[in-house]
Amino acid sequence: MGSSINSFFRFVFGFSLFIAVSLGLTVAVTSYSIKKEKEEQTAAAFKAMLNQPEEAHWWEVWK
């Protein structure tokens, strides 16, 4: 009887730990992604305010 209860609590602890790590990883990746998008939007806004045309790379002949 005691072994099955111990096994159940170990399962609950392990599952809860897995969920917590997954949630933490999801929050970290999401916040990093949002931060990068904000930086890109800020750079694009500054570029638009200064009327700087985008420079084409050497392979982008159509720009």
C-alpha positions as CSV (number, residue, x, y, z in Angstrom):
1,M,0.0,0.0,0.0
2,G,2.7,2.4,1.0
3,S,4.7,1.7,-2.2
4,S,1.8,2.5,-4.5
5,I,1.1,5.8,-2.7
6,N,4.9,6.7,-2.9
7,S,4.9,5.8,-6.6
8,F,1.8,7.9,-7.2
9,F,3.4,10.9,-5.5
10,R,6.6,10.5,-7.4
11,F,4.6,10.4,-10.7
12,V,2.7,13.6,-9.7
13,F,5.9,15.3,-8.8
14,G,7.7,14.3,-12.0
15,F,4.7,15.3,-14.1
16,S,4.4,18.7,-12.4
17,L,8.1,19.3,-12.8
18,F,7.8,18.5,-16.5
19,I,4.9,20.9,-16.9
20,A,6.7,23.6,-15.0
21,V,9.9,23.3,-17.1
22,S,7.8,23.2,-20.3
23,L,5.9,26.3,-19.3
24,G,9.1,28.2,-18.3
25,L,10.7,27.3,-21.6
26,T,7.7,28.5,-23.5
27,V,7.6,31.8,-21.6
28,A,11.4,32.3,-22.2
29,V,11.2,31.7,-25.9
30,T,8.1,33.9,-26.3
31,S,9.6,36.8,-24.4
32,Y,12.8,36.5,-26.4
33,S,10.8,36.5,-29.7
34,I,8.7,39.5,-28.7
35,K,11.9,41.4,-27.7
36,K,13.5,40.7,-31.1
37,E,10.3,41.7,-32.9
38,K,10.2,45.0,-31.0
39,E,13.9,45.7,-31.9
40,E,13.2,45.1,-35.6
41,Q,10.1,47.3,-35.5
42,T,12.0,50.1,-33.8
43,A,14.8,49.9,-36.3
44,A,12.3,50.0,-39.2
45,A,10.5,52.9,-37.6
46,F,13.7,54.9,-37.3
47,K,14.7,54.0,-40.8
48,A,11.3,55.2,-42.1
49,M,11.5,58.5,-40.1
50,L,14.9,59.2,-41.5
51,N,13.8,58.3,-45.0
52,Q,16.7,56.0,-45.5
53,P,16.1,53.7,-48.5
54,E,16.9,50.1,-48.0
55,E,20.1,49.1,-49.5
56,A,20.0,46.0,-51.7
57,H,22.4,43.2,-51.3
58,W,24.5,42.2,-54.3
59,W,22.2,39.4,-55.2
60,E,19.0,41.5,-55.0
61,V,19.2,43.1,-58.4
62,W,15.5,44.0,-58.5
63,K,15.6,46.6,-55.7
